[in-house]
Amino acid sequence: MAWLFLVLSGLLETVWATALASSRGFTRLWPTVVFVVALVLSMGGLALALRSIPIGTGYAVWVGIGAVGTAVVGMAWLGEPVGVAKILCLLLIVAGIVGLKLLH
């Protein structure tokens, strides 16, 4: 169950990071509300996951999921450039996340 909380919290990190960018410095109401709600849920889920997953592993997986998810959102929907090197680097992060799970 802890790993489910961790993965969902990582996905919520993608939501709050994207909402943060959309809030334009907290000047837009709804993206700011989404940011706050997703941030609280993401941190809460991380806290629950860290009850049984070591902090080094849990935090690295959480950040990795959020970073990869945010990069994918940026490339898929926000017009950020896509390149082979960028995709390979993101795949390396995913490999690291999977490795940490397998070693846990």
Residue pairs with C-beta under 8 A, 6 or more apart in sequence:
2 48
2 49
2 51
2 52
2 53
3 49
3 53
3 101
5 45
5 46
5 48
5 49
6 45
6 46
6 49
6 53
6 58
6 61
6 62
6 65
7 61
7 65
8 45
9 41
9 42
9 43
9 44
9 45
9 46
9 49
9 62
10 42
10 61
10 62
10 63
10 64
10 65
10 66
10 69
11 65
11 66
11 69
12 38
12 39
12 41
12 42
12 45
13 38
13 42
13 62
13 63
13 65
13 66
13 69
13 70
14 65
14 66
14 69
14 70
14 72
14 73
15 34
15 38
15 42
16 34
16 35
16 38
16 39
16 42
17 66
17 70
18 70
18 73
19 31
19 32
19 34
19 35
19 38
20 31
20 35
21 78
22 28
22 31
22 34
23 31
23 32
23 35
24 31
26 32
26 35
42 62
42 66
46 58
46 59
46 62
49 58
49 62
50 58
50 59
53 61
53 104
54 104
57 100
57 103
57 104
60 96
60 97
60 100
61 97
61 100
61 101
64 93
64 94
64 96
64 97
65 97
67 93
68 90
68 93
68 94
68 97
71 80
71 86
71 90
72 90
74 80
75 81
75 82
75 86
